[in-house]
Amino acid sequence: MSKDQLLAREEKCFREYLENIYSTFQPSQLSYFEHNLETWRQLWRVLEMSDIVLLITDIRHPVISFSPALYEFVTKQMKKNLILVLNKIDLAPPALVVAWKYYFKSRFPEIHVIYFTSYPQQDQDPGEVFKKRRKRRKGWSIAMGPNQLLSSCETITAGKVDLNSWKEKIERDAAGAGLLLDDSEEEDEDDRSMTVLVEHHSDVAMEGGGISQELYKDGILTVGCIGFPNVGKSSLINGLVGHKVVSVSRTPGHTKYFQTYFLTPTVKLCDCPGLIFPSVVDRKQQILAGIYPISQIQEPYTSVGYLANRIPVQALLKLRHPDAEPGKPEPPWCAWDVCEAWAEKRGYKTAKGARNDVYRAANSLLRLAVDGRLCVCMRPPGYTSHKAMWEHHPETAEIAALQEAHRREDKQGSAEENEWEEEEEEDDEISSSGEEEDDEKDRDADEEGEEEEPPSAPKSGPSQSAPPRKGKLPTRNLFALLGEDEC
C-alpha cells in the first residue's frame, strides 16, 4: 500500500469512526476529545514503532486517563506489551497508590503496573497551599520509578536486548542526585545535553508504510510514552534521562509533535503528544484533571463547586465568607462565595468599577487544583471498606518509605539551594496572608512555562475509549470494564 493510499484509508476510517460515535451518543453526553486526525496519526505511528507501550496516568484520577479500548487494541490486536505508569504518586497516600495498582491488575491482567513521579513533593498541609514549587537544580535525577520501569522491561524483553547500559545510567544518576551546580555549570551541562538531544532527536515522518514491525530491531528497545494531556509524559522522560530534555507545561497539548530520544545506545524513548480519547466523563471532571484548557472555560463556577464539595477549600485557603457578620453563625458557602472570598483575599479587582473579579478568582482556584496545591484523589471501588487492609499491605510501607526518602532529599536539596538563591526566595513564595508580590501574576493556562510540570488535578468518573483504526465502534461496552468508582 502506498503512502497516499494509507493516508486516504486512515482519513476515511476516522471519519466513519466519528460518525459512529455521534450516532451512538448525543453531543451533550460526550466529553471534550481530540478531533484532529493528524494527532491520532501520531498516536498510531508511536504504537507501530514501539516495542513496549507506556500508558501514563495521573494517580489522583487514573480511570479518567485510562482507556480500556486502547488496552484492548495494544494487547489483543497489536500483541504488544503495555505498562501502566501511575504517575505523580507523591500526591496520593501510599495505601491509595497500592489499591489502584491492584485494581488495574485485577481488571486488566495483561498489563504491568509501576509507580513513578518525576518531582517528589514535600508533605502538603493547609499552610503549604500557598507555597510555590521551587525550581530545583539537578531535580530530575531523583525521580522515583526508573528502577521499576527497568525491571519491567527486563522481564518483557527476556534478555533479547542488552539493558546493562540503562542500569548503569540509573546508578550514575542516583550517585549524582542532589549535587548542586552553579549557573555557569548548569548552562554548560544543558548545552551538552541539548547537543546529545539534537544528535539523536528526529521528527518521525507521518507516513506509516516505512515503519518496521520487527521487535527490538538492531538490538534497540523502543519505548513509546502515550497518555492524556497533563499526566506528565514529558516530565517522565526528563526523569528517565536525568535532566531536562523536554519542555513541560500545565497547558494541555504543550507537546505538539511526537519525538524520539535515545536514553542509552540500546534504549529509545518516544514522546507522543497528549491525546484525549472519547468518553462520557463530565466536563467539570475534565477541567479538574487538567484535560480541558482553563483559559477557554466560560463558566468555571460549577467546577469550583465540585472541588469545594470534596475538599475544605475555605479552610485550606483561610477564606472569610463575604456575608459573614460578627457574632453570628457563618452563612453556608456556595461556589460563588468561595470565588468572591478568594478574589477579596488576593485583591483581584475588575478594571471597571473595582469590584471583586470573581471569574479570575475561579480560574485561579482551578489552576491550584490542576497544579496539585489543592489536591483531591479518586478511590477505587471498595477502597473505603478495605482501607485498613490497604494501609497494612506490604507494598504500602515500601512506598511510604520511598516517598519519605525522596522528600528528605528534596528538603536537603532545597536547603542547600537556598544558600545559593536566598535573593530569589521572596519571589518564589506567597505569604500565608494571601498577599503576593506585585510582579507575580497568575499565569494563563495557555502560557507555556518552562518549569517543572505541576500535576493535573482531581476528580472522579468513567473511562475512555480509543478509536480503532478501522472506523467501527467496539461491539461490547468497554466502559463496563471499570464499573462504578467511588468519590
KOLPARO-914341 format. One record per residue (C-alpha): residue number from 0; residue in three letters; y, x, z. Coordinates in Angstrom, 3 decimals, decimal comma, always signed. Example, Ala and Ser with C-alpha at 12.3 -4.5 7.8 and 13.67 -1.06 7.14 Angstrom:
BEGIN
resi | resn | py | px | pz
0 | ALA | -4,500 | +12,300 | +7,800
1 | SER | -1,060 | +13,670 | +7,140
// end
This chain:
BEGIN
resi | resn | py | px | pz
0 | MET | +0,000 | +0,000 | +0,000
1 | SER | +3,402 | +1,396 | -0,994
2 | LYS | +6,362 | +1,643 | +1,359
3 | ASP | +8,194 | -1,269 | -0,305
4 | GLN | +5,118 | -3,469 | -0,163
5 | LEU | +4,613 | -2,688 | +3,516
6 | LEU | +8,233 | -3,448 | +4,410
7 | ALA | +8,161 | -6,706 | +2,427
8 | ARG | +4,943 | -7,770 | +4,144
9 | GLU | +6,361 | -6,995 | +7,586
10 | GLU | +9,520 | -8,954 | +6,821
11 | LYS | +7,508 | -11,968 | +5,652
12 | CYS | +5,191 | -11,885 | +8,683
13 | PHE | +8,075 | -11,505 | +11,109
14 | ARG | +9,937 | -14,436 | +9,553
15 | GLU | +6,809 | -16,580 | +9,882
16 | TYR | +6,411 | -15,418 | +13,475
17 | LEU | +9,924 | -16,574 | +14,389
18 | GLU | +9,382 | -19,886 | +12,624
19 | ASN | +6,189 | -20,439 | +14,623
20 | ILE | +7,990 | -19,678 | +17,873
21 | TYR | +10,810 | -22,122 | +17,213
22 | SER | +8,396 | -24,798 | +16,018
23 | THR | +6,466 | -24,450 | +19,293
24 | PHE | +9,362 | -24,148 | +21,752
25 | GLN | +12,820 | -25,634 | +21,900
26 | PRO | +15,597 | -23,008 | +21,764
27 | SER | +16,712 | -24,085 | +25,236
28 | GLN | +13,262 | -23,212 | +26,606
29 | LEU | +13,234 | -19,676 | +25,247
30 | SER | +14,807 | -16,694 | +26,880
31 | TYR | +17,029 | -14,207 | +25,118
32 | PHE | +14,817 | -11,967 | +22,959
33 | GLU | +15,013 | -9,486 | +20,098
34 | HIS | +15,529 | -10,902 | +16,597
35 | ASN | +16,277 | -7,637 | +14,795
36 | LEU | +13,357 | -6,737 | +12,548
37 | GLU | +14,346 | -3,058 | +12,456
38 | THR | +13,945 | -2,842 | +16,244
39 | TRP | +10,476 | -4,395 | +16,024
40 | ARG | +9,586 | -1,932 | +13,275
41 | GLN | +10,442 | +0,928 | +15,601
42 | LEU | +8,060 | -0,516 | +18,186
43 | TRP | +5,306 | -0,777 | +15,578
44 | ARG | +5,832 | +2,808 | +14,427
45 | VAL | +5,717 | +4,081 | +18,019
46 | LEU | +2,487 | +2,184 | +18,674
47 | GLU | +0,947 | +3,509 | +15,463
48 | MET | +1,790 | +7,160 | +16,117
49 | SER | +0,900 | +7,125 | +19,844
50 | ASP | -2,462 | +8,212 | +21,250
51 | ILE | -1,595 | +6,735 | +24,658
52 | VAL | +0,959 | +3,981 | +25,255
53 | LEU | +3,100 | +3,879 | +28,400
54 | LEU | +4,356 | +0,384 | +29,210
55 | ILE | +7,171 | +0,845 | +31,702
56 | THR | +8,161 | -1,934 | +34,100
57 | ASP | +10,602 | -2,255 | +36,993
58 | ILE | +8,718 | -2,620 | +40,286
59 | ARG | +11,201 | -5,253 | +41,502
60 | HIS | +10,189 | -7,733 | +38,775
61 | PRO | +7,203 | -6,304 | +36,904
62 | VAL | +5,856 | -9,555 | +35,448
63 | ILE | +9,150 | -10,217 | +33,700
64 | SER | +8,918 | -6,935 | +31,793
65 | PHE | +5,153 | -7,086 | +31,187
66 | SER | +3,872 | -8,758 | +28,030
67 | PRO | +0,239 | -9,976 | +28,108
68 | ALA | +0,325 | -10,266 | +24,311
69 | LEU | +1,310 | -6,613 | +23,998
70 | TYR | -1,564 | -5,687 | +26,305
71 | GLU | -3,971 | -7,640 | +24,105
72 | PHE | -2,572 | -6,102 | +20,924
73 | VAL | -2,729 | -2,483 | +22,117
74 | THR | -6,085 | -2,593 | +23,906
75 | LYS | -8,013 | -5,105 | +21,772
76 | GLN | -6,636 | -4,754 | +18,244
77 | MET | -5,395 | -1,159 | +18,180
78 | LYS | -8,159 | +0,067 | +20,529
79 | LYS | -5,756 | +2,373 | +22,317
80 | ASN | -5,302 | +3,176 | +25,993
81 | LEU | -2,428 | +1,556 | +27,859
82 | ILE | -0,891 | +2,991 | +31,026
83 | LEU | +1,287 | +0,622 | +33,043
84 | VAL | +4,082 | +2,504 | +34,813
85 | LEU | +5,508 | +0,789 | +37,901
86 | ASN | +8,893 | +2,469 | +37,800
87 | LYS | +11,633 | +2,727 | +40,457
88 | ILE | +9,206 | +2,421 | +43,370
89 | ASP | +11,895 | +3,802 | +45,689
90 | LEU | +13,463 | +0,308 | +45,545
91 | ALA | +10,437 | -1,568 | +46,942
92 | PRO | +8,394 | -1,462 | +50,179
93 | PRO | +5,211 | +0,634 | +49,834
94 | ALA | +2,950 | -2,344 | +50,615
95 | LEU | +4,521 | -4,359 | +47,810
96 | VAL | +4,039 | -1,489 | +45,354
97 | VAL | +0,317 | -1,315 | +46,145
98 | ALA | -0,035 | -5,101 | +45,927
99 | TRP | +1,465 | -5,125 | +42,434
100 | LYS | -0,819 | -2,303 | +41,318
101 | TYR | -3,987 | -4,169 | +42,281
102 | TYR | -2,625 | -7,440 | +40,928
103 | PHE | -2,310 | -5,937 | +37,451
104 | LYS | -5,626 | -4,091 | +37,679
105 | SER | -7,403 | -7,326 | +38,586
106 | ARG | -5,780 | -9,375 | +35,817
107 | PHE | -5,801 | -6,706 | +33,108
108 | PRO | -8,812 | -4,469 | +33,768
109 | GLU | -8,345 | -2,146 | +30,784
110 | ILE | -5,002 | -0,721 | +31,884
111 | HIS | -4,337 | +2,336 | +34,015
112 | VAL | -1,598 | +1,828 | +36,629
113 | ILE | +0,605 | +4,606 | +38,002
114 | TYR | +3,747 | +4,813 | +40,139
115 | PHE | +6,941 | +6,535 | +39,087
116 | THR | +10,560 | +6,991 | +39,993
117 | SER | +12,889 | +9,499 | +38,418
118 | TYR | +15,625 | +9,320 | +41,013
119 | PRO | +14,345 | +8,882 | +44,580
120 | GLN | +16,808 | +6,834 | +46,606
121 | GLN | +17,559 | +7,009 | +50,291
122 | ASP | +16,790 | +4,102 | +52,606
123 | GLN | +19,128 | +1,212 | +51,991
124 | ASP | +20,829 | -0,701 | +54,768
125 | PRO | +23,834 | -3,027 | +54,848
126 | GLY | +26,196 | -0,105 | +55,405
127 | GLU | +24,854 | +1,659 | +52,342
128 | VAL | +25,612 | -1,168 | +49,908
129 | PHE | +28,996 | +0,394 | +49,268
130 | LYS | +27,639 | +3,869 | +48,669
131 | LYS | +27,713 | +5,010 | +45,090
132 | ARG | +24,969 | +7,215 | +43,752
133 | ARG | +25,944 | +10,831 | +43,641
134 | LYS | +25,240 | +12,897 | +40,591
135 | ARG | +22,643 | +15,454 | +41,610
136 | ARG | +22,128 | +18,843 | +40,030
137 | LYS | +18,519 | +19,504 | +39,050
138 | GLY | +17,850 | +15,955 | +40,230
139 | TRP | +15,332 | +15,160 | +37,511
140 | SER | +12,862 | +17,799 | +38,649
141 | ILE | +11,949 | +15,897 | +41,842
142 | ALA | +10,630 | +12,849 | +40,004
143 | MET | +7,702 | +11,056 | +41,626
144 | GLY | +4,830 | +10,334 | +39,282
145 | PRO | +4,290 | +13,201 | +36,779
146 | ASN | +1,080 | +14,258 | +38,538
147 | GLN | -0,323 | +10,715 | +38,376
148 | LEU | +0,514 | +10,479 | +34,688
149 | LEU | -1,108 | +13,845 | +34,009
150 | SER | -4,234 | +12,768 | +35,881
151 | SER | -4,477 | +9,531 | +33,895
152 | CYS | -4,014 | +11,372 | +30,597
153 | GLU | -6,712 | +13,889 | +31,560
154 | THR | -9,105 | +11,018 | +32,292
155 | ILE | -8,341 | +9,330 | +28,972
156 | THR | -8,458 | +12,446 | +26,765
157 | ALA | -11,636 | +13,723 | +28,464
158 | GLY | -10,949 | +17,349 | +27,545
159 | LYS | -10,118 | +16,679 | +23,870
160 | VAL | -6,581 | +18,021 | +24,381
161 | ASP | -5,616 | +21,122 | +26,357
162 | LEU | -3,222 | +19,848 | +29,037
163 | ASN | -3,066 | +23,049 | +31,095
164 | SER | +0,430 | +23,793 | +29,825
165 | TRP | +1,598 | +20,400 | +31,120
166 | LYS | +0,046 | +21,072 | +34,520
167 | GLU | +1,753 | +24,463 | +34,682
168 | LYS | +5,084 | +22,881 | +33,768
169 | ILE | +4,800 | +20,326 | +36,580
170 | GLU | +4,063 | +23,131 | +39,040
171 | ARG | +7,082 | +25,118 | +37,804
172 | ASP | +9,338 | +22,066 | +38,109
173 | ALA | +8,080 | +21,403 | +41,638
174 | ALA | +8,733 | +25,002 | +42,629
175 | GLY | +12,241 | +24,876 | +41,183
176 | ALA | +13,146 | +21,466 | +42,623
177 | GLY | +16,105 | +21,449 | +44,961
178 | LEU | +17,723 | +24,573 | +43,549
179 | LEU | +21,420 | +24,077 | +43,003
180 | LEU | +23,288 | +25,626 | +40,125
181 | ASP | +26,992 | +26,212 | +39,807
182 | ASP | +28,833 | +24,615 | +36,887
183 | SER | +28,520 | +27,552 | +34,502
184 | GLU | +24,791 | +27,969 | +35,182
185 | GLU | +24,213 | +24,241 | +34,722
186 | GLU | +26,078 | +24,273 | +31,410
187 | ASP | +24,038 | +27,268 | +30,223
188 | GLU | +20,806 | +25,507 | +31,179
189 | ASP | +21,906 | +22,314 | +29,430
190 | ASP | +22,709 | +24,326 | +26,303
191 | ARG | +19,254 | +25,911 | +26,345
192 | SER | +17,668 | +22,513 | +26,929
193 | MET | +19,532 | +20,955 | +24,043
194 | THR | +18,559 | +23,866 | +21,809
195 | VAL | +14,911 | +23,170 | +22,544
196 | LEU | +15,505 | +19,466 | +22,088
197 | VAL | +17,180 | +19,857 | +18,680
198 | GLU | +14,387 | +22,117 | +17,528
199 | HIS | +11,685 | +19,588 | +18,359
200 | HIS | +13,650 | +16,367 | +18,019
201 | SER | +13,428 | +14,184 | +14,924
202 | ASP | +14,229 | +10,620 | +13,891
203 | VAL | +10,880 | +9,419 | +12,598
204 | ALA | +11,062 | +7,669 | +9,250
205 | MET | +10,674 | +3,926 | +9,405
206 | GLU | +8,019 | +3,692 | +6,732
207 | GLY | +4,586 | +3,289 | +8,264
208 | GLY | +2,384 | +4,421 | +5,416
209 | GLY | +2,536 | +8,133 | +6,246
210 | ILE | +1,574 | +7,849 | +9,910
211 | SER | -1,870 | +9,271 | +10,643
212 | GLN | -4,293 | +7,137 | +12,664
213 | GLU | -6,203 | +10,219 | +13,838
214 | LEU | -6,246 | +10,624 | +17,602
215 | TYR | -4,887 | +13,878 | +19,030
216 | LYS | -4,013 | +15,204 | +15,574
217 | ASP | -3,622 | +19,005 | +15,527
218 | GLY | -4,585 | +19,090 | +19,218
219 | ILE | -1,375 | +17,296 | +20,262
220 | LEU | -1,302 | +14,327 | +22,629
221 | THR | +1,374 | +11,791 | +21,617
222 | VAL | +2,547 | +9,526 | +24,426
223 | GLY | +4,690 | +6,518 | +23,463
224 | CYS | +7,124 | +5,052 | +26,010
225 | ILE | +7,893 | +1,361 | +25,483
226 | GLY | +9,338 | -1,430 | +27,585
227 | PHE | +12,249 | -3,739 | +28,165
228 | PRO | +15,850 | -2,517 | +28,392
229 | ASN | +16,900 | -1,097 | +31,757
230 | VAL | +13,386 | -0,429 | +33,057
231 | GLY | +14,035 | +3,325 | +32,977
232 | LYS | +12,288 | +4,635 | +29,855
233 | SER | +14,859 | +7,344 | +29,157
234 | SER | +15,025 | +8,257 | +32,843
235 | LEU | +11,247 | +8,584 | +32,930
236 | ILE | +11,350 | +11,031 | +30,019
237 | ASN | +14,077 | +13,018 | +31,782
238 | GLY | +11,907 | +13,063 | +34,899
239 | LEU | +8,903 | +14,340 | +32,954
240 | VAL | +10,903 | +17,004 | +31,138
241 | GLY | +12,541 | +18,158 | +34,369
242 | HIS | +16,130 | +17,950 | +33,168
243 | LYS | +18,352 | +15,571 | +31,267
244 | VAL | +17,452 | +15,370 | +27,585
245 | VAL | +18,105 | +11,658 | +27,017
246 | SER | +21,368 | +9,937 | +27,948
247 | VAL | +20,841 | +6,882 | +30,123
248 | SER | +22,882 | +3,803 | +30,880
249 | ARG | +22,561 | +0,447 | +32,605
250 | THR | +23,640 | -1,143 | +29,319
251 | PRO | +20,719 | -2,941 | +27,637
252 | GLY | +19,973 | -1,327 | +24,300
253 | HIS | +21,530 | +2,037 | +25,141
254 | THR | +18,752 | +3,871 | +23,280
255 | LYS | +19,422 | +2,935 | +19,655
256 | TYR | +16,663 | +4,711 | +17,717
257 | PHE | +13,275 | +5,961 | +18,736
258 | GLN | +12,930 | +9,733 | +19,070
259 | THR | +10,278 | +12,304 | +19,889
260 | TYR | +10,337 | +15,223 | +22,323
261 | PHE | +7,806 | +17,971 | +22,903
262 | LEU | +7,123 | +18,163 | +26,623
263 | THR | +4,831 | +21,155 | +26,011
264 | PRO | +3,318 | +22,540 | +22,778
265 | THR | +0,407 | +20,091 | +23,190
266 | VAL | +2,190 | +17,021 | +24,617
267 | LYS | +4,725 | +14,964 | +22,666
268 | LEU | +6,765 | +12,108 | +24,136
269 | CYS | +8,157 | +9,269 | +22,038
270 | ASP | +11,037 | +7,178 | +23,404
271 | CYS | +11,254 | +3,688 | +21,864
272 | PRO | +14,415 | +1,558 | +22,180
273 | GLY | +14,171 | -1,181 | +24,771
274 | LEU | +12,866 | -4,376 | +23,226
275 | ILE | +12,879 | -7,871 | +24,740
276 | PHE | +9,784 | -9,940 | +23,974
277 | PRO | +9,895 | -13,734 | +23,594
278 | SER | +9,277 | -15,567 | +26,848
279 | VAL | +10,248 | -18,618 | +28,858
280 | VAL | +11,924 | -16,609 | +31,617
281 | ASP | +15,054 | -18,287 | +32,924
282 | ARG | +18,335 | -16,782 | +31,735
283 | LYS | +19,619 | -16,029 | +35,236
284 | GLN | +16,451 | -14,058 | +35,948
285 | GLN | +17,013 | -12,043 | +32,785
286 | ILE | +20,574 | -11,324 | +33,872
287 | LEU | +19,491 | -10,057 | +37,277
288 | ALA | +16,817 | -7,946 | +35,573
289 | GLY | +19,473 | -6,158 | +33,533
290 | ILE | +17,974 | -7,538 | +30,318
291 | TYR | +20,995 | -9,612 | +29,315
292 | PRO | +24,345 | -7,771 | +28,947
293 | ILE | +26,575 | -8,762 | +31,854
294 | SER | +29,711 | -8,321 | +29,758
295 | GLN | +28,520 | -11,148 | +27,493
296 | ILE | +27,927 | -13,691 | +30,257
297 | GLN | +30,256 | -16,673 | +30,083
298 | GLU | +29,064 | -18,363 | +33,280
299 | PRO | +27,887 | -15,791 | +35,872
300 | TYR | +28,119 | -18,005 | +38,958
301 | THR | +24,649 | -19,552 | +38,620
302 | SER | +23,111 | -16,081 | +38,658
303 | VAL | +25,195 | -15,117 | +41,685
304 | GLY | +23,956 | -18,264 | +43,457
305 | TYR | +20,360 | -17,401 | +42,547
306 | LEU | +20,869 | -13,947 | +44,078
307 | ALA | +22,655 | -15,227 | +47,209
308 | ASN | +19,840 | -17,716 | +47,882
309 | ARG | +17,348 | -14,852 | +48,128
310 | ILE | +19,194 | -12,095 | +49,968
311 | PRO | +22,042 | -12,306 | +52,534
312 | VAL | +24,825 | -11,191 | +50,205
313 | GLN | +27,512 | -12,359 | +52,638
314 | ALA | +26,120 | -10,214 | +55,454
315 | LEU | +25,451 | -7,156 | +53,290
316 | LEU | +28,980 | -7,186 | +51,892
317 | LYS | +30,583 | -8,336 | +55,177
318 | LEU | +32,329 | -11,231 | +53,483
319 | ARG | +34,602 | -13,762 | +55,172
320 | HIS | +34,369 | -17,357 | +53,985
321 | PRO | +37,559 | -18,359 | +52,101
322 | ASP | +37,819 | -21,635 | +54,084
323 | ALA | +36,898 | -20,193 | +57,487
324 | GLU | +39,183 | -21,190 | +60,366
325 | PRO | +39,415 | -19,513 | +63,770
326 | GLY | +37,430 | -21,256 | +66,474
327 | LYS | +35,495 | -23,457 | +64,050
328 | PRO | +31,965 | -23,079 | +62,656
329 | GLU | +31,724 | -21,245 | +59,354
330 | PRO | +31,502 | -23,656 | +56,404
331 | PRO | +28,408 | -23,463 | +54,183
332 | TRP | +28,516 | -20,942 | +51,361
333 | CYS | +28,244 | -21,644 | +47,654
334 | ALA | +28,232 | -19,223 | +44,729
335 | TRP | +31,949 | -19,751 | +44,089
336 | ASP | +32,750 | -18,992 | +47,752
337 | VAL | +30,769 | -15,730 | +47,585
338 | CYS | +32,613 | -14,650 | +44,439
339 | GLU | +36,007 | -15,623 | +45,821
340 | ALA | +35,366 | -13,800 | +49,095
341 | TRP | +34,276 | -10,688 | +47,180
342 | ALA | +37,387 | -10,870 | +44,974
343 | GLU | +39,563 | -11,128 | +48,073
344 | LYS | +37,795 | -8,200 | +49,739
345 | ARG | +38,049 | -5,962 | +46,674
346 | GLY | +41,528 | -7,031 | +45,657
347 | TYR | +40,534 | -8,458 | +42,267
348 | LYS | +43,543 | -10,446 | +41,022
349 | THR | +44,316 | -12,214 | +37,764
350 | ALA | +47,118 | -10,815 | +35,622
351 | LYS | +48,947 | -14,136 | +35,654
352 | GLY | +49,506 | -15,827 | +38,967
353 | ALA | +47,859 | -13,059 | +41,015
354 | ARG | +45,050 | -15,407 | +42,024
355 | ASN | +41,631 | -14,116 | +43,052
356 | ASP | +39,762 | -13,035 | +39,909
357 | VAL | +36,515 | -14,835 | +40,671
358 | TYR | +34,979 | -14,109 | +37,259
359 | ARG | +35,441 | -10,358 | +37,683
360 | ALA | +34,026 | -10,569 | +41,204
361 | ALA | +30,929 | -12,405 | +39,925
362 | ASN | +30,331 | -9,737 | +37,286
363 | SER | +30,793 | -7,050 | +39,934
364 | LEU | +28,130 | -8,656 | +42,143
365 | LEU | +25,697 | -8,870 | +39,246
366 | ARG | +26,228 | -5,182 | +38,488
367 | LEU | +25,482 | -4,325 | +42,106
368 | ALA | +22,196 | -6,193 | +41,700
369 | VAL | +21,357 | -4,500 | +38,400
370 | ASP | +22,166 | -1,102 | +39,920
371 | GLY | +19,835 | -1,759 | +42,858
372 | ARG | +22,544 | -1,707 | +45,520
373 | LEU | +21,808 | -5,380 | +46,151
374 | CYS | +18,038 | -5,422 | +45,897
375 | VAL | +15,559 | -8,290 | +45,824
376 | CYS | +11,902 | -7,922 | +44,809
377 | MET | +9,351 | -10,338 | +43,417
378 | ARG | +5,977 | -10,656 | +45,135
379 | PRO | +2,577 | -11,135 | +43,525
380 | PRO | +0,674 | -14,375 | +44,210
381 | GLY | -0,801 | -14,478 | +47,694
382 | TYR | +1,194 | -11,487 | +48,935
383 | THR | +2,623 | -13,274 | +51,968
384 | SER | -0,751 | -14,452 | +53,276
385 | HIS | -2,284 | -10,982 | +52,779
386 | LYS | +0,748 | -8,913 | +53,734
387 | ALA | -0,952 | -7,326 | +56,753
388 | MET | -3,836 | -6,173 | +54,561
389 | TRP | -1,489 | -4,506 | +52,085
390 | GLU | +0,537 | -2,875 | +54,858
391 | HIS | -2,647 | -1,218 | +56,181
392 | HIS | -4,035 | -0,295 | +52,774
393 | PRO | -4,803 | +3,474 | +52,460
394 | GLU | -2,544 | +3,851 | +49,415
395 | THR | +0,376 | +2,279 | +51,287
396 | ALA | +0,516 | +5,178 | +53,724
397 | GLU | +0,336 | +7,650 | +50,845
398 | ILE | +3,230 | +6,016 | +49,006
399 | ALA | +5,286 | +5,769 | +52,188
400 | ALA | +4,736 | +9,471 | +52,887
401 | LEU | +5,607 | +10,357 | +49,301
402 | GLN | +8,773 | +8,258 | +49,381
403 | GLU | +9,817 | +9,778 | +52,696
404 | ALA | +9,203 | +13,327 | +51,482
405 | HIS | +11,329 | +12,772 | +48,400
406 | ARG | +14,060 | +11,090 | +50,423
407 | ARG | +14,197 | +14,135 | +52,695
408 | GLU | +14,513 | +16,348 | +49,637
409 | ASP | +17,236 | +14,075 | +48,340
410 | LYS | +19,145 | +14,249 | +51,617
411 | GLN | +18,808 | +18,034 | +51,805
412 | GLY | +19,939 | +18,395 | +48,222
413 | SER | +22,912 | +16,119 | +48,849
414 | ALA | +23,886 | +18,095 | +51,958
415 | GLU | +23,776 | +21,375 | +50,054
416 | GLU | +25,636 | +19,861 | +47,145
417 | ASN | +28,394 | +18,628 | +49,465
418 | GLU | +29,169 | +22,249 | +50,272
419 | TRP | +29,849 | +22,793 | +46,569
420 | GLU | +31,580 | +19,465 | +45,897
421 | GLU | +33,488 | +18,461 | +49,031
422 | GLU | +36,542 | +17,590 | +46,992
423 | GLU | +34,553 | +15,089 | +44,891
424 | GLU | +33,109 | +13,210 | +47,840
425 | GLU | +36,073 | +10,892 | +48,296
426 | ASP | +35,849 | +9,773 | +44,660
427 | ASP | +32,140 | +9,005 | +44,941
428 | GLU | +32,218 | +6,725 | +47,964
429 | ILE | +33,658 | +3,275 | +48,518
430 | SER | +34,776 | +2,735 | +52,099
431 | SER | +32,896 | +0,196 | +54,208
432 | SER | +36,048 | -1,913 | +54,332
433 | GLY | +35,592 | -2,549 | +50,651
434 | GLU | +38,714 | -0,624 | +49,590
435 | GLU | +38,406 | +1,575 | +46,556
436 | GLU | +40,392 | +4,406 | +45,084
437 | ASP | +42,947 | +3,147 | +42,562
438 | ASP | +41,402 | +5,083 | +39,709
439 | GLU | +37,847 | +3,808 | +40,455
440 | LYS | +37,409 | +0,597 | +38,467
441 | ASP | +34,334 | -1,456 | +37,806
442 | ARG | +32,871 | -0,346 | +34,531
443 | ASP | +31,982 | -2,988 | +31,990
444 | ALA | +28,295 | -3,344 | +31,346
445 | ASP | +28,845 | -2,228 | +27,775
446 | GLU | +30,128 | +1,194 | +28,818
447 | GLU | +27,666 | +3,947 | +28,052
448 | GLY | +27,750 | +6,129 | +31,156
449 | GLU | +26,010 | +9,468 | +31,300
450 | GLU | +24,973 | +9,330 | +34,923
451 | GLU | +21,513 | +8,780 | +36,254
452 | GLU | +20,411 | +5,308 | +35,291
453 | PRO | +20,771 | +2,792 | +38,089
454 | PRO | +17,760 | +0,481 | +38,115
455 | SER | +17,642 | -3,010 | +36,790
456 | ALA | +17,586 | -5,999 | +39,026
457 | PRO | +15,583 | -8,623 | +40,760
458 | LYS | +14,171 | -11,951 | +40,018
459 | SER | +11,038 | -13,924 | +39,525
460 | GLY | +9,483 | -15,584 | +36,580
461 | PRO | +6,780 | -15,707 | +33,977
462 | SER | +5,848 | -13,062 | +31,500
463 | GLN | +6,400 | -12,240 | +27,872
464 | SER | +4,662 | -12,342 | +24,529
465 | ALA | +4,821 | -9,718 | +21,790
466 | PRO | +4,824 | -10,612 | +18,119
467 | PRO | +1,607 | -9,846 | +16,358
468 | ARG | +2,202 | -8,139 | +13,048
469 | LYS | +0,550 | -10,936 | +11,106
470 | GLY | +3,146 | -13,552 | +11,998
471 | LYS | +0,863 | -16,003 | +13,843
472 | LEU | +1,077 | -17,114 | +17,440
473 | PRO | -1,958 | -16,462 | +19,637
474 | THR | -4,365 | -19,367 | +19,787
475 | ARG | -4,557 | -19,214 | +23,571
476 | ASN | -1,796 | -19,242 | +26,123
477 | LEU | -1,254 | -15,632 | +27,196
478 | PHE | +1,262 | -16,697 | +29,795
479 | ALA | -1,595 | -18,250 | +31,762
480 | LEU | -2,966 | -14,771 | +32,449
481 | LEU | -0,296 | -14,179 | +35,060
482 | GLY | -0,349 | -17,542 | +36,789
483 | GLU | +2,366 | -18,633 | +39,169
484 | ASP | +4,142 | -15,949 | +41,169
485 | GLU | +5,963 | -16,240 | +44,437
486 | CYS | +9,629 | -15,712 | +45,002
// end
